[in-house]
Amino acid sequence: MLSLSPFSLGTDDLWRNIARAKCGRAVASRSWVAFYYRPQWAKRSASIAEGVSYFTLTRSGWRLWYRYR
């Protein structure tokens, strides 16, 4: 998992830019991106072996706001 905070070290701008485009700067700066791998997908195609999910902490708890694959 990576923090998308603008103060976080080592965060790739690619993931931060995707978050900003999808939900705006305020939500993106409070979000985390999680990367996952499903081995059963790798048997079909290497290109669909990975996915990402974006989460942010809200007043009511953690919320998934975008998922790719």
Secondary structure, DSSP 4 states (H G I P E B T S, - for coil): -EE--TT-TT--HHHHHHHHHHH-HHHHHTEEEEEEE-HHHHTT-GGGSEEEEEEEEETTEEEEEEEE-
